[in-house]
Amino acid sequence: MITASLQDTWKAVRNKAVIQMFNDFFNVVKLRFNGTADDEPAPLFKCPRCQNTSPLNRYEELHRVCPNCNYHGRLSATERIAITVDKDSFQELDADMISCDPINFPDYTEKQEELRESTGLKDAVITGTAYIRGIKTVIGVMDSRYMMASMGSVVGEKITRAFEYANENNLPVIMFTASGGARMQEGIVSLMQMAKTSGAIKLHNDAGGLYITVLTDPTTGGVTASFASLGDIIIAEPKILIGFAGRRVIESTMKQRLPEDFQLAEFMQEKGFVDMIVERKKLRSTLANLLSIHGYSEKEV
């Protein structure tokens, strides 16, 4: 005859076995759906435009484009170059040029040193030569991580030299713009870069060179008012911000409400400022086709 203590022990063992059985079953289900039983939840990306979430790795696979609403996120200069030009074809120009402190702006030198260390950049633009589907070109890419890609003396000088190099070597120029405008820490020196870059573009144009600008988010201020708007062909990524002054400044000056899509790429195309809106996945082939249509080929350059 089984005693009460033995019955209690048997119930405890049986309950433990049942619990373990369900745990094993649950782990099998997790393994089937997630790959491993103890995987951490996959990191998610929340789109700042549509507010929907998607797997972060999917967003990165699409080169930072939201799979739900086609929002085009910002790329670093090196990331942009990697998805645009032929592999290992990029050769940087003026790689070691750095800004001085022309007006002794407080903490400007220290800020520059911090940014060089954190971003790996010397300033807010990278210029160089590269091949795009076999066609050699001069390319410049602005990087918003560096003081919001503001245009100081180095940005203006590197862009000017890029156009001079293109002119000397009969090459087209492609500029990817992304900027908050002129760099106030360099005062009037930064504003002078607008005239300098525009002059270099004029000389390149007079020599018959092709200049394509690709506007990315955001392109504003003195950059919009100079080299960003002087391309023979102006391309923009979808729904990016393009403008000179900010929306609130304009509304307060005009004393009226602006359209909701004011300063977006689509609005600028409708008004004739932008020639083409091209999604990031099609940009490389579009640029190669435009270069080819205008007579540039690997043999000729």
N, C-alpha and C positions, 0 to 999 in steps of 0.2 A: 504493500500500500504506500502511495506517494504522499510524503508529508507536506504540510503547508509551505515550509521553507523551500523544499525542492520545487514545488509548483511555481512559487514566486521567481526562483532562479530561472526556470524554464521559460516563463513569460518574458523575462528581461532579455534572455538570449535570443528568443524568437523575434521580439520587437527590434532588436539591434540588427538582426539579419535582414528584416524587411526594409529598414531604413537604408542599410548598405546597398540592397538590391536597387532601390529607387535612385540612390546616388550614382551607382554605376550606369544605370539606364540614362540618367540625365547627362552624364559626362559623354556617353556615346552620341547622344543627340547634339551636344555642343561641338563635339569633334567633327560630326558630319557637316554641320552648317558653318562653322567658324574656322576649320582647319586644325586647331588644337584646342584642347579642353580648357586651358588656362590662359588663352590669348587676352591681352588687354583690348578694350574697345578701340576700333580704328579711329585715328584723329579725323576731325571734321573741319570743313571750311564753311564759314557762314558768309554769304555774299552780302557786301555792304549795300547793294542796290536792291535786290529782290528779297533779301533776308532769308532765303532758303538755304538749307545746309546740304552739303554733298561731301563725299569722301575727299579728304585733302589730297590723297595721291592721284585721284582723278583730275582735280583742279590743276595739279602740277603737270600731269601728263598732257593736258591741253595747253600747256605753257601759260598758266594762270588766266584761263578763261573760264567763267562760270558755265557749267553744263546746263543750267536752268534758264538763264536769261541772257547769256552771251556777254556778260560784263567782262571787260578786258582789264585785268589788273596790271600793276606796274612791274616792269622787269628791270633788273640791273643792266648796266651797259654790257657787261660780259655775257650775261644771259641773252641779251638781244643780239649781240654779234654771233653767238653760237648757233642760233636758230635761223640766221639770215644768210651768212656767207658760207662758202665751201669750206669743208673741214681743213683746219690747219693752214688756211690761206691768209689769215689776217696778220699784217705786219704794222705795228704801231708806229706812229710819227710823234716826235716831240714828247716822248714818254716821261722825261724827268723834269718837265717844266712845272714850277710851283709858284704860287702867289706870294707877293711881299705884302707889306702893310702900308699902303701909300698915304693914308690919312691918320695913322696911329689910332685906329679904332680900338676901344677897350676890349681886351681879351681875344682879339681877332687871331693873333698868332697862335695862341694856345688852342683855340677852337679848330684851327686848321690842322694842327698836329694831332688832335684827338680824332678828327675825321679821317685823316690819312691812315691812322692806325686801325680804326674800326671798319673802314670800307675797303682798304687796300688800294684806294685811288689817290692820285696826286691832286686832282681837281675834278670839276663837275662834268667834264667831257673827255671822251677817248676818241682820238682820230687815227686814221691809218689807211692802208690800202688792203684790198681783199678781192677775191673772185666770187661772183655770184653766178652759179651755173656756168663757169668758165669765162665769164666776162669780167675783166679787171675794172675796178672802180675805186675812188676815194670815198671813204665812209666816215661819218662822225656820229657818235651816240652820246646823248646826255644822260646823266644818272641822277635821279631825284634824291638819292640817299645823301648826296653831298650838298648840303645847304640848299635843298630843294632845287638843285641844278641851276642856281642863280648865276648870272653872267657877270663875271669879274674880268680882270685883265688877262688871266690865263685862258679862260674860255674864249674870249674874243681873239686872242693871239693865235691859239691853236686852230681855231676855225679859219682865220685869215690865212695862215700858213698852209692849211689843207687845200684851200682854193688855189693858192699860188702854186703848190705842187701839182695839182690837177691841171692847171693851165700850162705849166712847163712840160707836162708829159701827155697832153691831149687825152685826159681821162674825164669821165663824168663824175659827179659828186652826188652822194646820197646822205642827207642829214636827218637823223632821228632826233626830234626836239621833245623836250619835257622840262619845263622850267617855271619857276615862280617869277621870273623877270630879272631885272638888273640887281646886282649885289650892293646893297646900301652900305656895307662895311668898307667899300672902296670908293664911295662918293662919286664925284664927277668922272673919275677914271672909268668906272663901270659903264656910265652913260656913253662915253666916247667909243665903246666897243660896238655900239649900234652903227655908227657911221663907218667905222673901220671894216667891219664884216660886210656891210652893204657895198662898200667900195670894191672889196675883193671879189664879190659876186658879180658886180658890173664888169670888171675886167675879164672874168671867166666867161660871162655871157657874150661880151664883144668878140671874144676869140672863137665863138661858136660852140662852147661847151654846154653840156646838158646838166641841169641841176634839179634834183628831185628832193622834195622835203616830205618827210613822214611825220605827221603830228601825232604825238602820244599824250597820255594824260599826266598832268595838265600842261598845256602850252599857253603861257600868259605873259603879260607885261612887255618889257623891252625886247624879249626874244621874239614874241609875236610881231612886234613893231619893227623888226629888222630882218634877220636872215630866215626866220621861220616862214615868212609870208612872201619871200622873193623867189621861190622855186618856179621853174618852168612848168612843173607839174606838182600839185599839192595833194598829197594823200593823207587821210586821217583814219585812225582806228575807230570802230563804232562807239558812239555816245561818249566820246571824250570831251573834256572841257577845253575850249579855245576862246581866248579873249585878251583884252588889254587890261582894263580896270575891272575890279570885282563887281558882282551883281548889285550888292547893296550900295556901293558908291554911285553907280550909274542911276539906280532908282531914286536915290536921294537927290541927285543932281537934276534929273528929269522930272521929278515929282509925279511919277506914274509907275504902275506895275508892269513889269516886263513879261513876255510870254514864258511859260514854264520850261520850254525847251531852248530858251535863249542861251547862246554860247555853247550849245552842244554841237557835235560834228554835223549831225543831220540838218540842223538849222543853218549852219554855215555853208553847207552844200547847197541848200535851197536858195540861199542868197548869193551864191556864185563865188564864195571865197574858197571853198574846197572843191577840187575836181573829182575826187574819187574817195569813197569810203570802202576800205578793204579789211576783211577779217584777218586776224593774225595768222591763221593757218594757210591763207592764200597769199600772204604778203611777199614771200620769197619768190614765188613763181611770177607774180605780178611785176615785181621789180626787174626780174630777168627778162621778161617779155618787153617791158618798156625800153630797157637798154638795147635790146636787139632791134626793136622797131626803129630806134633812132640811129642805127648804123654802127653800134659798138659790137665788137666781137673779139674773141680771144686772139685771133690772128692779127687784127688791126692794132691791138694795144700791146 
